[in-house]
Amino acid sequence: MTIAPPRPDPSPPGAPVRRAITEVLSRADRAFRRVTTGAGLTMLAILVVIGFFLVYRSGPAFDTSGFGFFTTIRFDPASGVLGVLGLLYGTIVVALIAVLIAVPLSILAALFITEYSSGRIRGFLTGLVDLLAAIPSLLYGLWGFAFLGPQIVPISLWLTENLGWFPPFSSKENALYIQSMFIAGLVVSLMVLPITTSVIREVFAQTPPGEKEAALALGSTRWGMVKTVMLPFGRGGIIGGSMLGLGRALGETIAVSLLLPQVPEITKHVLQFGGATISGFIANNAGASGLALSGLMAAGLVLFVFTLATNFTASVIISKSRSGAGVDA
């Protein structure tokens, strides 16, 4: 940093002289800025290329179905019927189930790690949560298909028998409770948990210590301090982490391709057999060609735009939470 010579100042005599501060970057700083800028522009260019590729390859599907592609449930290229509505419905339902399960657990885990655990346990739990993100989604899918699914069937049956008055927990007579959107959402929630917990934990860790100590000094209990200081401060991080987890859940592929029969439909019975997601359906039909391939590209384009918008919104919310824009005074 260098200080430029004083400039003529029209301020009254005797007033402090204002000096303009200019920033002079070193050679290493300039090189680092060029590298980081180039990396960011490269990622942006890759996203643009992927978007244009999907638009180009999905042209025949849109020419065949038109706007009906977004309002049709069936996806049957052999009959010339292409629709993404059933796939998009299953994608959103599975993602919402995953977020509804993962977010409360993430908040509790983040609170325990940042506020209640000791130093040694805190480091172990932080590493353990981060390690969950390194487990391949294929292993989650196999575990859910071979072990967790059969264990959840009695729970699904209990929910149907006791809470069937609530539409999502109702089911048809003699329904099967395997390969359901509920089981898929439960498995995906375990995959969403690490990223959501990490974001919320980082925001909670930035809570001003003075405000926490002031609340305790005024006689507040530990939970009272968490409720009045940490949770309001971390509200933006909770929302941003939830939306990042939602974006992760929307794009999950391998696990849901194993856990769902990939039959496009719109149904309120999430506990019983059935359902499909865009990514899982594409994975199961990856060898298609012709109009079917164009339809899969069009479905991928819908998922690409939806996920990109979700992640962008989450990034904006997290940025505001870090700058303090979303914190109550």
C-alpha positions in Angstrom: 0.0 0.0 0.0 1.3 3.5 -0.9 0.0 6.9 0.1 -0.3 9.4 -2.7 0.9 13.1 -2.3 -1.7 15.4 -0.8 -4.1 17.0 -3.3 -5.5 20.5 -3.1 -8.3 20.4 -0.6 -11.1 23.1 -0.8 -11.8 22.5 2.9 -11.5 25.5 5.3 -8.1 26.4 6.6 -7.0 24.4 9.6 -9.1 21.4 8.6 -7.4 18.0 8.4 -5.8 17.3 5.0 -7.4 14.3 3.3 -5.0 11.9 1.6 -6.1 9.5 -1.2 -5.0 5.9 -0.5 -4.3 3.9 -3.6 -3.7 0.2 -3.6 -0.6 -1.1 -5.5 -0.6 -4.8 -6.0 2.6 -6.8 -6.0 3.5 -9.1 -8.9 2.4 -12.2 -6.9 -0.9 -10.5 -6.1 -1.6 -9.6 -9.7 -0.8 -13.1 -10.8 -3.0 -14.6 -8.2 -5.9 -12.3 -9.2 -5.5 -13.3 -12.8 -5.5 -17.0 -11.9 -8.6 -16.8 -9.7 -10.4 -14.6 -12.2 -9.6 -17.0 -15.0 -10.8 -19.9 -12.9 -14.1 -18.2 -12.2 -14.6 -17.2 -15.9 -13.7 -20.8 -16.9 -16.4 -22.2 -14.7 -18.9 -19.7 -16.0 -18.0 -20.6 -19.6 -18.4 -24.4 -18.8 -21.9 -23.7 -17.4 -22.9 -21.7 -20.5 -21.5 -24.4 -22.8 -23.5 -27.1 -20.9 -26.6 -25.0 -21.1 -26.3 -24.4 -24.9 -25.6 -28.1 -25.4 -28.7 -29.1 -23.6 -30.8 -26.5 -25.4 -29.4 -27.7 -28.8 -29.9 -31.4 -28.1 -33.4 -31.0 -26.7 -34.7 -29.1 -29.7 -36.4 -32.2 -31.3 -38.2 -33.0 -28.1 -39.6 -29.4 -27.8 -40.5 -29.5 -31.5 -42.5 -32.7 -30.9 -44.3 -31.8 -27.6 -44.1 -28.0 -27.5 -45.2 -26.5 -24.3 -47.0 -29.8 -23.5 -43.6 -31.1 -22.5 -44.0 -29.2 -19.2 -47.6 -30.3 -18.6 -47.5 -33.9 -19.6 -46.9 -36.7 -17.0 -46.1 -39.6 -19.3 -42.7 -40.0 -20.9 -43.1 -42.6 -23.7 -41.0 -41.8 -26.8 -42.3 -44.9 -28.6 -45.8 -43.3 -28.6 -44.4 -39.8 -29.3 -45.4 -38.6 -25.8 -42.8 -36.7 -24.0 -43.5 -35.0 -20.7 -41.4 -33.9 -17.7 -44.2 -33.1 -15.2 -44.2 -36.5 -13.5 -40.4 -36.6 -13.3 -40.2 -33.1 -11.9 -42.9 -33.8 -9.4 -41.0 -36.9 -8.1 -37.8 -34.9 -8.0 -39.3 -32.1 -5.9 -41.1 -34.5 -3.5 -38.0 -36.5 -2.8 -35.9 -33.4 -2.3 -38.4 -31.8 0.0 -38.6 -35.0 2.1 -34.8 -35.0 2.3 -34.7 -31.4 3.4 -37.5 -31.7 5.9 -35.6 -34.5 7.6 -32.0 -33.2 7.2 -32.5 -29.6 8.2 -33.7 -30.1 11.8 -30.9 -32.7 12.4 -28.4 -30.3 10.8 -29.4 -27.4 13.1 -29.2 -29.6 16.2 -25.9 -31.1 15.1 -24.4 -27.7 14.4 -25.6 -26.3 17.7 -24.1 -29.2 19.6 -20.7 -29.0 17.8 -20.3 -25.2 18.2 -21.8 -24.7 21.6 -22.2 -27.8 23.7 -19.3 -30.1 22.8 -15.8 -29.9 24.2 -12.7 -29.1 22.1 -11.6 -32.6 21.4 -15.1 -33.9 20.7 -15.8 -30.9 18.6 -12.9 -31.7 16.3 -13.9 -35.3 16.0 -17.5 -34.6 15.2 -16.5 -31.9 12.6 -14.4 -34.4 10.9 -17.0 -37.1 11.1 -19.7 -34.9 9.5 -17.3 -33.9 6.8 -16.4 -37.6 6.2 -20.1 -38.4 5.5 -19.8 -36.2 2.4 -17.0 -38.4 1.1 -19.1 -41.6 1.0 -20.0 -42.4 -2.6 -23.7 -42.0 -3.4 -23.7 -45.6 -4.8 -23.0 -46.9 -1.4 -25.9 -44.9 0.1 -28.1 -46.3 -2.6 -27.1 -49.9 -2.1 -27.4 -49.6 1.7 -30.8 -48.0 1.3 -32.0 -50.6 -1.2 -30.7 -53.7 0.6 -30.9 -52.8 4.3 -32.8 -49.5 5.1 -35.7 -50.0 2.8 -37.0 -53.2 4.4 -36.5 -51.7 7.9 -38.6 -48.7 7.0 -41.6 -50.7 5.7 -43.0 -51.2 9.2 -42.7 -47.5 9.9 -44.5 -46.7 6.6 -47.2 -49.2 7.6 -47.6 -47.6 11.0 -47.8 -44.1 9.5 -50.5 -45.3 7.2 -52.6 -47.0 9.8 -52.3 -44.2 12.4 -51.9 -41.0 10.4 -53.6 -42.0 7.2 -56.0 -39.0 7.6 -53.0 -36.8 6.6 -52.9 -37.1 2.7 -49.1 -37.8 2.3 -49.4 -40.7 4.8 -52.4 -42.3 3.1 -52.0 -45.2 0.8 -54.1 -47.5 -1.4 -55.4 -50.9 -0.2 -52.8 -53.7 -0.4 -50.1 -51.2 -1.4 -46.4 -52.1 -1.4 -44.2 -50.0 0.8 -40.8 -50.7 -0.8 -39.1 -48.4 -3.3 -41.2 -45.4 -2.2 -40.4 -41.7 -2.4 -40.4 -41.7 1.4 -37.5 -44.2 1.5 -35.7 -42.4 -1.2 -36.1 -39.0 0.6 -34.8 -40.6 3.8 -31.7 -41.9 2.1 -31.1 -38.6 0.3 -31.4 -36.8 3.6 -28.3 -38.6 4.9 -26.5 -37.3 1.8 -27.7 -33.7 2.3 -26.9 -33.7 6.1 -23.1 -33.0 5.8 -23.3 -30.0 3.5 -26.2 -28.5 5.4 -24.6 -29.0 8.8 -21.3 -27.6 7.6 -22.9 -24.3 6.4 -25.0 -23.9 9.5 -22.0 -24.7 11.8 -19.8 -22.1 10.1 -22.5 -19.4 10.5 -23.1 -20.3 14.2 -19.4 -20.2 14.8 -19.4 -16.5 13.7 -21.8 -15.5 16.4 -20.3 -12.5 18.3 -18.9 -13.8 21.6 -19.8 -10.6 23.3 -23.5 -11.0 22.6 -23.4 -14.6 23.9 -21.6 -13.6 27.1 -23.9 -10.6 27.6 -27.0 -12.9 27.4 -25.4 -15.3 29.9 -24.4 -12.4 32.2 -27.9 -11.2 32.3 -29.1 -14.5 33.7 -30.1 -16.3 30.6 -29.8 -20.1 30.4 -27.7 -21.7 27.8 -30.8 -22.6 25.8 -32.1 -19.1 26.3 -28.9 -17.7 24.8 -29.1 -20.0 21.9 -32.7 -19.1 21.2 -32.2 -15.3 21.5 -28.7 -14.9 20.1 -27.4 -17.7 18.0 -30.6 -18.8 16.2 -31.5 -15.2 15.1 -27.9 -14.6 14.1 -27.7 -17.8 12.1 -31.1 -17.5 10.4 -29.6 -16.5 7.0 -27.1 -19.4 7.3 -29.9 -21.9 8.1 -31.9 -20.8 5.1 -28.9 -20.8 2.8 -27.7 -24.2 4.0 -31.2 -25.6 3.6 -31.3 -24.4 0.0 -27.9 -25.7 -0.7 -29.0 -29.0 0.6 -32.1 -28.8 -1.6 -29.9 -28.2 -4.6 -27.9 -31.3 -3.6 -31.0 -33.4 -3.2 -32.5 -32.2 -6.5 -29.5 -33.5 -8.5 -28.9 -36.8 -6.7 -28.8 -39.6 -9.3 -27.3 -43.0 -8.5 -29.0 -43.5 -5.1 -32.5 -42.6 -6.4 -32.0 -44.7 -9.5 -31.7 -47.7 -7.2 -34.4 -46.8 -4.7 -37.2 -45.8 -7.1 -38.9 -47.8 -9.9 -38.5 -44.7 -12.1 -42.2 -44.6 -13.2 -43.3 -41.0 -13.8 -46.5 -40.2 -11.9 -48.2 -37.6 -9.8 -49.4 -39.1 -6.6 -50.0 -38.0 -3.0 -49.1 -41.5 -1.7 -45.4 -41.0 -0.9 -45.2 -44.1 1.4 -46.0 -46.7 -1.3 -44.3 -48.1 -4.3 -43.7 -45.7 -7.2 -42.2 -42.5 -8.2 -39.4 -41.2 -10.4 -36.9 -38.3 -10.5 -35.3 -36.6 -13.5 -31.8 -37.6 -12.7 -32.6 -41.2 -11.8 -34.8 -41.6 -14.9 -32.0 -40.3 -17.1 -29.5 -42.7 -15.5 -31.8 -45.7 -16.1 -32.3 -44.7 -19.7 -28.8 -43.5 -20.6 -28.6 -45.8 -23.6 -31.5 -44.2 -25.4 -31.2 -42.6 -28.9 -33.2 -40.5 -31.3 -36.3 -38.8 -29.9 -35.9 -40.5 -26.5 -32.4 -39.1 -26.1 -33.7 -35.6 -27.0 -36.4 -36.0 -24.4 -33.9 -36.9 -21.8 -31.8 -33.9 -22.8 -34.8 -31.7 -22.4 -35.5 -33.2 -19.0 -31.9 -32.6 -18.0 -32.2 -29.0 -19.2 -35.2 -28.5 -16.8 -33.2 -30.0 -13.9 -30.2 -27.9 -14.9 -32.1 -24.6 -14.7 -34.0 -25.5 -11.6 -30.9 -26.6 -9.7 -28.9 -23.6 -10.9 -31.6 -21.2 -9.7 -31.8 -22.9 -6.3 -28.0 -22.8 -5.7 -27.7 -19.2 -6.9 -30.5 -18.2 -4.5 -28.7 -20.1 -1.7 -25.4 -18.3 -2.4 -27.1 -14.9 -2.3 -28.7 -15.7 1.1 -25.4 -17.0 2.5 -23.5 -13.9 1.3 -26.1 -11.7 3.0 -25.9 -13.7 6.2 -22.1 -13.4 6.3 -22.2 -9.6 5.7 -24.8 -9.2 8.5 -27.5 -8.0 6.2 -29.9 -10.6 7.5 -29.2 -10.2 11.2 -31.6 -8.4 13.4 -30.3 -5.3 15.2 
